[in-house]
Amino acid sequence: QVHLVESGGGSVQPGGSLRLSCAASGTIFSINAMGWYRQAPGKERELVALISEGSTNYADSVKGRFTISRDNAENTVYLQMNSLKPEDTAVYYCNVLYRRRGDVRSYNDWGQGTQVTVSS
């Protein structure tokens, strides 16, 4: 099993910035992709950004404002969030898709979530 530790959430005014971090540890042989999802009250969880070998994908609502990056040596993924808007308020969850040594299957694990609140 993989343990994901998230940090960096908090409260910020509109137009401000936050940087989320998520460090993965445990029985990881290789990571296929890491990503960030968010869930606002009363809404379904949605993809924010995803990074895999050589590519990134973003939700249309965050393109140009958020940047996902990854430190492969540390199995850590970051989400730099700029020009934050009130509608970005949500619990942000880290996700990792990975493989274990000697196992052809892929596994999927989630972090505990970190609150991001954008309000004046």
Number of C-alpha atoms within 10 A of each C-alpha: 11 19 17 22 17 22 14 15 18 14 15 18 14 17 14 14 17 17 16 21 21 26 20 23 14 10 13 17 12 14 18 15 18 27 26 26 19 22 19 16 9 6 9 9 15 14 17 24 23 23 21 15 11 5 8 15 15 19 13 9 11 17 12 11 14 20 20 22 18 20 10 11 6 10 17 19 25 23 22 15 20 17 15 22 20 15 12 21 20 21 18 25 24 28 23 27 18 19 18 17 10 7 9 8 9 12 16 14 16 19 19 14 22 20 18 22 20 20 16 10
